[in-house]
Amino acid sequence: MGHGTHHSSNAFYAALMFQLQLKDPNIFVGTLKGYPEVDSIKEMLLKKKIKKAYLMPFMSMAGHHAKSDMARDGDHSWKSILEKSGIECVPVLKGTAEYESFVEIWTDHIGGSLNHF
C-alpha cells in the first residue's frame, strides 16, 4: 500500500504493479489517495481466488497510514475491508527504509545527484 496522490504521477503505482507482476503475478500495489484503491485490489484478489494477503506499506516508515489505514481493526482499514471479503490478512509493519536494499538504492541516488554539483 502506497500513499498515492490525485496528481498524474500516481500512474507510477500501476506501472510498478505491472513490472512486479512480471516477476510474480500475485503482487499487487494499491494506494490510499489514488488508483488502484483498496476496492480495486480486493476485486483483483478475489478474481484470482487469493485467500491470504500480506499487507505491506510502500512507504519509508510504517507510521500512521500503515498502522491505521492498512493494519488496524476498523471498518475502513485495508485489513478489515479485505477480511470482510474472506481474505486473511497478515500486516507487515515495516517501512521500506527498514530494508537494506531500498536504503542502498536511495543512497546511490543521493550520491549520484551530489556528483552533479
N, C-alpha and C positions, 0 to 999 in steps of 0.2 A: 504494500500500500504506500503510494507516494502522496505528497501533498496535493499536487495538481494546481491548476490555475485556469481562469477563463480566457487567458491570453492564447494566441495561436501557437505559442511554443509548447503548449500542453500536448500537441501531436506527438512529441517525442516519447511520451509514455507508451502509446500504442505501438510506435515504431520499435521501442525497446522490447515490448512484449513479443512482437513479431520475430525479432532477432533471437530472443531467448527460446521461443518455441521451435526454432530451427534446431536447437540443441536438445530441448526437452519439451514436448508438446503439452505437458501438464504444468507449465509455469505460466502464471497469469500476473499481470501488473495492472492494478487499478489505482484510482485516485479519490481523494476526498472532495476536491474542488473542480474537477474536470471530468474528462472521459478517458478511459472507461470507469464508470462509477460502480459501486458495490452491487447494484441490481444487475448490471450487465455481466459482471464477474460471476455472480450467483447463477445466472442463466447459462453461462458457458460451462460452469462446473456441473450443473445438473444435466446438461446435454451430453456431457462426457461420462455421466454416472459416477462422478468422483464423490466418494463418501467421507474423505478426510482431507482437511486443508491445513497447512502450516501458514499462519498469518505472520508476515514479517514486514516491519516498516522499511520502506525505501527512503530513509531519512538519516541524517548523520547521527542523530540521537533518538533513543526510544523514549521520548518525552511525552508531553500531554496528549498529542494526537494518537500516538501508539497505544498509550495506556487507556485513554478514554474512548476515542473514536474507533479504535481497532479491537482492543482486547477485553474491555470490561463487560460485565453482565448488565446490560441495559438495552432498552428497546431499539436504540439507533446505532449501536456498535456493529461493526462488521461481524464480529463473533456471534452476536445474538441473531442478526439477520440470516446468516448462513446456517446456524444451528436450527433455527425455526424451519428451515428447508430440509433438514435431515443430514446436514453436512457436519461431521465432527470437526471442531476447530482446536488447533494447538497454537496458541500465541507464542511467538518468539520475541521477547522484548530485548532486542539487541540491535542497535543502530549500525549503519554502515561504517561509521568511524571506529567501531569496535572490531572490524575485520582488517587485518594487516594488508590484505591485497588492495582494498579500497584506499587505505591510507597511503600506500605506495603510489597508486595512480595519482592521488591528489598532490603528493609532494613532488612527483616527477613533473606534473603540470605547472606547479608553482616554480620549480627550478627552471623549467623551460621558459616561462614568462619572464623571470628575472634576468635570464640571459639576453633578452631583447633590449635591455636598458643599457 
